[in-house]
Amino acid sequence: MPQKSKILLTGSTGFVGSALVSELQKLSGFHVVGAVRSAVSATSDDVVVVGNIDGTTDYSSALTGVNVVIHAAARAHVMRDEVTNPLAEYRQVNVEGTLNLAKQAVAAGVKRFVYISSVKVNGESTSVLPAFAETNAVVPEDPYGVSKHEAEEGLRLLAEETGLEVVIVRPPLVYGPGVKANFLSLLKLSATKLPLPFGSVNNKRSMVYVGNLADFIIRCIEHPKAANQTFLVSDGHDVSLSELIRLIRQSMKKPAWLIPVPVSLFQLAGKLTGKMALVDRLVGDLQVDSRKARERLNWTPPYRFEEGIKATVAEFINRNT
């Protein structure tokens, strides 16, 4: 019997990490070990407690026999960050923490390091630009995006110096059962009986279902053509806010209840209130070109966009009834 490939996964109890563990456990060729911050999260023998993630975290007990590291843990994007120096906080976890793990992985003989980055490395909007591609100049605009970009650059340099195979995955908005943050707010809003003023919002935004993202990450574990590559990955179905709400409410067995308020009024409200960034996330475009992921790795998302939304809504309803 061939030996299983041993994988160390950080962020294994998070939204993406949990989905990835679930998918990996279905496959016979992999043995996944989760690295967690505290003993509270250590729910099985295949978990190693490493403490907080920064430039001093000790992974020596976690890296024994590991072939591949998947680094999904991060200081996530915070909408209302109240720390004095947000960039320093992001750098401590997302840059120093990432490079510390990668260097220890090299010392332990790890062959490949899969890094879950973010489309925010490319920028915040494609409203006046073509869809983001891997060849575009990167323009991160907030501390989170800057920290992710700096981590990517550090990993590429480490790969050149050591021969470590680095794979960088930049997802856009990730949704699925158990989703939180803005998408959860949209689910809660859609679950009300209120008519919503988004009937004229015909923007285009790329998203990726968590099951599709997990499937692509698994493809990156051993595929020879993934080595030292960067990939933008999506469902391949760019969606407007109005279409998204229609599908969510349809899955909830509710009428769409959408009022066609002109987009210009949202933009005016954003300027008057100083919340243009929030408005652009609602009505602006953010598209990614995921052809490289599909063509280079011969990858097809296993779940259609409609299937992903239905699964997300079903879990939301089940959790709230």
KOLTOR-400049 format. One record per residue (C-alpha): residue number from 1; residue in three letters; z negated, x negated, y negated. Coordinates in Angstrom, 2 decimals. Last residue first. Layout:
residues N
  resi  resn       pz       px       py
   NUM   ALA        Z        X        Y
...
***
This chain:
residues 321
  resi  resn       pz       px       py
   321   THR   -12.97    34.92   -27.45
   320   ASN   -12.53    31.86   -29.64
   319   ARG   -12.00    29.17   -27.01
   318   ASN    -9.58    31.32   -25.01
   317   ILE    -7.59    32.11   -28.15
   316   PHE    -7.33    28.43   -29.11
   315   GLU    -6.39    27.45   -25.54
   314   ALA    -3.60    30.06   -25.49
   313   VAL    -2.39    29.02   -28.95
   312   THR    -1.97    25.38   -27.93
   311   ALA    -0.26    26.30   -24.66
   310   LYS     2.13    28.63   -26.50
   309   ILE     2.87    25.98   -29.13
   308   GLY     3.65    23.35   -26.49
   307   GLU     5.89    25.69   -24.53
   306   GLU     7.85    26.55   -27.68
   305   PHE     8.35    22.85   -28.45
   304   ARG     9.74    22.23   -24.96
   303   TYR     7.66    20.15   -22.57
   302   PRO     8.89    17.25   -20.42
   301   PRO    10.13    15.28   -23.44
   300   THR    13.18    13.28   -22.24
   299   TRP    13.00     9.51   -21.90
   298   ASN    15.79     7.12   -20.90
   297   LEU    13.65     4.26   -22.26
   296   ARG    16.24     2.94   -24.72
   295   GLU    17.93     6.31   -25.26
   294   ARG    15.01     8.67   -25.68
   293   ALA    12.65     6.37   -27.57
   292   LYS    15.52     5.09   -29.74
   291   ARG    16.68     8.63   -30.50
   290   SER    13.29     9.62   -32.00
   289   ASP    14.49    10.06   -35.58
   288   VAL    11.48    11.22   -37.57
   287   GLN    11.25    14.03   -40.10
   286   LEU     8.69    14.69   -42.80
   285   ASP     9.88    17.38   -45.18
   284   GLY     7.88    19.14   -47.88
   283   VAL     6.36    22.65   -48.01
   282   LEU     2.90    22.31   -46.48
   281   ARG     2.39    18.55   -46.45
   280   ASP     3.95    18.47   -49.90
   279   VAL     1.39    20.99   -51.14
   278   LEU    -1.50    18.86   -49.92
   277   ALA    -0.10    15.76   -51.63
   276   MET     0.58    17.79   -54.78
   275   LYS    -3.08    18.70   -55.10
   274   GLY    -3.75    17.87   -58.77
   273   THR    -4.49    21.53   -59.52
   272   LEU    -1.69    22.13   -62.01
   271   LYS     0.79    19.95   -60.15
   270   GLY     0.07    21.60   -56.80
   269   ALA     0.28    25.09   -58.32
   268   LEU     3.72    24.21   -59.71
   267   GLN     4.81    22.96   -56.29
   266   PHE     3.60    26.13   -54.59
   265   LEU     5.44    28.20   -57.22
   264   SER     8.63    26.18   -56.68
   263   VAL     8.53    27.10   -52.99
   262   PRO     9.31    30.70   -53.90
   261   VAL     7.02    33.29   -52.24
   260   PRO     8.79    35.08   -49.35
   259   ILE     5.86    37.00   -47.76
   258   LEU     5.24    36.39   -44.05
   257   TRP     3.44    38.95   -41.87
   256   ALA     4.70    37.35   -38.61
   255   PRO     3.67    40.26   -36.40
   254   LYS     0.92    39.46   -33.90
   253   LYS     1.06    38.86   -30.16
   252   MET    -0.87    35.59   -30.56
   251   SER     2.18    33.73   -29.24
   250   GLN     4.24    35.65   -31.82
   249   ARG     1.71    34.58   -34.43
   248   ILE     2.16    30.92   -33.52
   247   LEU     5.95    31.29   -33.33
   246   ARG     6.19    32.97   -36.73
   245   ILE     3.75    30.44   -38.23
   244   LEU     5.90    27.53   -37.03
   243   GLU     9.14    29.12   -38.24
   242   SER     7.65    29.64   -41.72
   241   LEU     6.29    26.09   -41.85
   240   SER     9.68    24.70   -40.90
   239   VAL    10.29    22.95   -37.59
   238   ASP    11.98    19.80   -36.34
   237   HIS    12.58    20.02   -32.60
   236   GLY    13.00    16.62   -30.95
   235   ASP     9.46    16.80   -29.56
   234   SER     8.66    13.57   -31.38
   233   VAL     8.44     9.79   -30.92
   232   LEU     8.96     6.88   -33.27
   231   PHE     9.07     3.70   -31.21
   230   THR     8.36     0.03   -31.89
   229   GLN     9.39    -2.60   -29.36
   228   ASN     7.83    -5.80   -28.02
   227   ALA     8.25    -4.71   -24.40
   226   ALA     9.58    -1.17   -24.00
   225   LYS    12.75    -2.27   -22.19
   224   PRO    10.76    -3.45   -19.15
   223   HIS     9.16    -0.01   -18.61
   222   GLU     5.62    -0.63   -17.35
   221   ILE     3.15     1.16   -19.59
   220   CYS     5.71     2.55   -22.05
   219   ARG     6.66     5.51   -19.84
   218   ILE     2.96     6.42   -19.72
   217   ILE     2.96     6.50   -23.53
   216   PHE     5.96     8.84   -23.41
   215   ASP     4.23    11.28   -21.07
   214   ALA     1.09    11.26   -23.20
   213   LEU     3.18    12.02   -26.30
   212   ASN     4.93    14.88   -24.53
   211   GLY     1.63    16.38   -23.40
   210   VAL     0.21    15.99   -26.91
   209   TYR     3.10    17.98   -28.34
   208   VAL     4.92    15.98   -31.00
   207   MET     5.77    17.07   -34.53
   206   SER     8.72    16.60   -36.87
   205   ARG     8.81    18.53   -40.12
   204   LYS    11.69    20.37   -41.76
   203   ASN    11.22    22.65   -44.77
   202   ASN    12.26    26.30   -44.88
   201   VAL     9.28    27.66   -46.82
   200   SER    10.54    31.04   -48.04
   199   GLY     8.30    33.19   -45.84
   198   PHE     5.21    31.10   -46.60
   197   PRO     3.01    33.55   -48.54
   196   LEU     0.85    34.71   -45.61
   195   PRO    -0.04    38.34   -44.89
   194   LEU    -3.69    38.44   -43.77
   193   LYS    -4.64    39.88   -40.40
   192   THR    -6.23    36.58   -39.40
   191   ALA    -5.21    34.49   -36.38
   190   SER    -2.55    32.66   -38.43
   189   LEU    -5.23    31.26   -40.73
   188   LYS    -7.30    30.04   -37.78
   187   LEU    -4.23    28.43   -36.19
   186   LEU    -3.32    26.80   -39.51
   185   SER    -6.85    25.41   -39.85
   184   LEU    -6.55    24.01   -36.32
   183   PHE    -3.31    22.31   -37.35
   182   ASN    -4.98    20.79   -40.38
   181   ALA    -7.89    19.14   -38.51
   180   LYS    -8.35    19.83   -34.79
   179   VAL    -6.19    20.21   -31.68
   178   GLY    -7.99    21.32   -28.52
   177   PRO    -4.82    22.42   -26.73
   176   GLY    -1.80    20.76   -28.37
   175   TYR    -0.65    19.20   -31.61
   174   VAL     0.23    15.67   -32.76
   173   LEU     1.58    15.23   -36.30
   172   PRO     3.96    12.26   -36.35
   171   PRO     3.74     9.66   -33.57
   170   ARG     4.23     5.92   -34.10
   169   VAL     4.14     4.02   -30.78
   168   ILE     3.94     0.22   -30.82
   167   VAL     4.49    -1.77   -27.62
   166   VAL     3.21    -5.35   -27.51
   165   GLU     3.97    -7.74   -24.65
   164   LEU     1.57   -10.68   -24.96
   163   GLY     3.60   -13.90   -25.08
   162   THR     0.89   -15.77   -26.97
   161   GLU     2.12   -16.75   -30.43
   160   GLU     4.95   -14.24   -30.81
   159   ALA     2.82   -11.42   -29.41
   158   LEU    -0.05   -12.35   -31.74
   157   LEU     2.32   -12.14   -34.71
   156   ARG     3.51    -8.72   -33.59
   155   LEU    -0.07    -7.56   -33.14
   154   GLY    -1.06    -8.67   -36.64
   153   GLU     1.90    -6.83   -38.15
   152   GLU     1.03    -3.65   -36.28
   151   ALA    -2.61    -3.87   -37.38
   150   GLU    -1.50    -4.30   -41.00
   149   HIS     0.69    -1.21   -40.70
   148   LYS    -2.15     0.87   -39.26
   147   SER    -4.45    -0.26   -42.05
   146   VAL    -1.90     0.62   -44.73
   145   GLY    -1.34     4.07   -43.22
   144   TYR    -5.08     4.80   -43.22
   143   PRO    -5.52     3.41   -46.73
   142   ASP    -2.78     5.66   -48.15
   141   GLU     0.87     5.18   -49.08
   140   PRO     2.46     3.30   -46.20
   139   VAL     6.02     2.28   -47.16
   138   VAL     7.79     0.77   -44.15
   137   ALA    11.42    -0.33   -44.52
   136   ASN    13.48     1.69   -42.08
   135   THR    14.64     0.19   -38.76
   134   GLU    12.24     2.25   -36.63
   133   ALA    13.67     5.45   -38.07
   132   PHE    12.36     7.94   -40.62
   131   ALA    14.60    10.95   -41.20
   130   PRO    16.81    10.63   -44.27
   129   LEU    15.09    10.55   -47.65
   128   VAL    14.43    12.95   -50.55
   127   SER    12.00    15.24   -48.69
   126   THR    11.37    12.48   -46.15
   125   SER     7.64    12.31   -46.85
   124   GLU     4.43    10.38   -46.25
   123   GLY     5.51     6.87   -45.37
   122   ASN     6.71     4.67   -42.53
   121   VAL     3.22     3.50   -41.55
   120   LYS     2.16     7.13   -41.87
   119   VAL     4.23     7.73   -38.73
   118   SER     1.14     6.50   -36.89
   117   SER    -0.05     3.76   -34.49
   116   ILE    -0.91     4.06   -30.83
   115   TYR    -0.79     0.47   -29.60
   114   VAL     0.32    -0.39   -26.07
   113   PHE    -0.77    -3.91   -25.10
   112   ARG     0.97    -5.53   -22.11
   111   LYS     0.27    -8.46   -19.77
   110   VAL    -3.52    -8.73   -19.85
   109   GLY    -4.66   -12.20   -18.81
   108   ALA    -8.28   -11.92   -19.95
   107   ALA    -7.72   -14.26   -22.90
   106   VAL    -4.77   -12.13   -24.02
   105   ALA    -6.89    -8.97   -23.79
   104   GLN    -9.62   -10.67   -25.85
   103   LYS    -7.04   -11.33   -28.55
   102   ALA    -5.80    -7.73   -28.39
   101   LEU    -9.32    -6.29   -28.64
   100   ASN   -10.13    -8.39   -31.72
    99   LEU    -6.75    -7.52   -33.21
    98   THR    -7.46    -3.79   -32.92
    97   GLY   -11.01    -3.93   -34.24
    96   GLU   -10.06    -6.12   -37.19
    95   VAL    -7.14    -3.87   -38.13
    94   ASN    -8.05    -0.26   -37.32
    93   VAL   -11.84    -0.53   -37.28
    92   GLN   -12.76    -2.88   -40.13
    91   ARG    -9.47    -2.24   -41.91
    90   TYR   -10.15     1.49   -42.19
    89   GLU   -13.56     0.89   -43.73
    88   ALA   -12.17    -1.71   -46.15
    87   LEU    -9.41     0.70   -47.16
    86   PRO   -11.92     3.50   -47.83
    85   ASN   -13.99     1.46   -50.32
    84   THR   -16.82     3.59   -51.73
    83   VAL   -16.94     6.00   -48.79
    82   GLU   -16.40     9.70   -49.52
    81   ASP   -13.08    10.22   -47.71
    80   ARG   -11.83    13.76   -48.19
    79   MET    -8.76    14.01   -45.96
    78   VAL    -9.85    11.36   -43.45
    77   HIS    -7.12     9.78   -41.32
    76   ALA    -8.69     8.54   -38.11
    75   ARG   -10.74     5.40   -37.63
    74   ALA    -9.02     4.38   -34.44
    73   ALA    -9.07     4.61   -30.66
    72   ALA    -5.68     4.88   -28.93
    71   HIS    -5.38     1.30   -27.68
    70   ILE    -3.64     1.29   -24.32
    69   VAL    -4.40    -1.98   -22.55
    68   VAL    -2.34    -3.02   -19.53
    67   ASN    -3.00    -5.26   -16.53
    66   VAL    -6.81    -5.04   -16.40
    65   GLY    -8.61    -7.03   -13.69
    64   THR   -11.74    -7.53   -15.80
    63   LEU   -11.08    -6.15   -19.28
    62   ALA   -14.07    -3.81   -19.63
    61   SER   -16.91    -6.26   -19.06
    60   SER   -15.44    -8.74   -21.54
    59   TYR   -14.73    -6.09   -24.19
    58   ASP   -17.25    -7.36   -26.77
    57   THR   -16.84    -5.69   -30.17
    56   THR   -17.04    -8.21   -33.04
    55   GLY   -14.00    -7.34   -35.15
    54   ASP   -14.76    -3.63   -35.10
    53   ILE   -15.10    -0.78   -32.62
    52   ASN   -18.58     0.61   -32.08
    51   GLY   -20.15     0.18   -28.67
    50   VAL   -18.39    -1.09   -25.54
    49   VAL   -19.52     1.43   -22.90
    48   VAL   -17.24     1.26   -19.84
    47   VAL   -15.91     4.39   -18.15
    46   ASP   -14.41     4.80   -14.68
    45   ASP   -17.84     5.54   -13.16
    44   SER   -17.86     8.90   -14.86
    43   THR   -19.24    10.80   -17.89
    42   ALA   -19.80     7.84   -20.18
    41   SER   -19.48     9.67   -23.50
    40   VAL   -23.25     9.82   -24.07
    39   ALA   -23.39     6.13   -23.11
    38   SER   -21.77     5.28   -26.41
    37   ARG   -18.58     3.84   -27.92
    36   VAL   -16.19     4.43   -25.05
    35   ALA   -13.70     2.26   -23.15
    34   GLY   -11.96     4.35   -20.49
    33   VAL   -10.77     2.93   -17.19
    32   VAL    -7.45     4.09   -15.74
    31   HIS    -6.24     3.24   -12.23
    30   PHE    -2.49     3.74   -11.99
    29   GLY     0.13     4.05    -9.26
    28   SER    -0.90     7.40    -7.78
    27   LEU    -0.19     9.56   -10.80
    26   LYS    -2.11    12.76   -11.56
    25   GLN    -5.00    10.74   -13.02
    24   LEU    -2.60     9.32   -15.58
    23   GLU    -1.80    12.78   -16.95
    22   SER    -5.44    13.79   -17.43
    21   VAL    -6.32    10.40   -18.91
    20   LEU    -3.47    10.77   -21.42
    19   ALA    -4.59    14.23   -22.46
    18   SER    -8.12    12.94   -23.02
    17   GLY    -6.84     9.97   -25.01
    16   VAL    -4.74    12.12   -27.35
    15   PHE    -7.63    14.35   -28.42
    14   GLY   -10.38    11.75   -28.02
    13   THR   -12.46    10.95   -24.94
    12   SER   -10.26     8.04   -23.85
    11   GLY   -10.22     6.51   -27.33
    10   THR    -9.70     3.11   -25.75
     9   LEU    -7.77     3.01   -22.49
     8   LEU    -7.99     0.04   -20.10
     7   ILE    -5.32     0.28   -17.43
     6   LYS    -5.36    -1.12   -13.91
     5   SER    -1.99    -1.07   -12.14
     4   LYS    -2.56     0.07    -8.57
     3   GLN    -1.90    -2.33    -5.72
     2   PRO     0.99    -1.47    -3.42
     1   MET     0.00     0.00     0.00
***
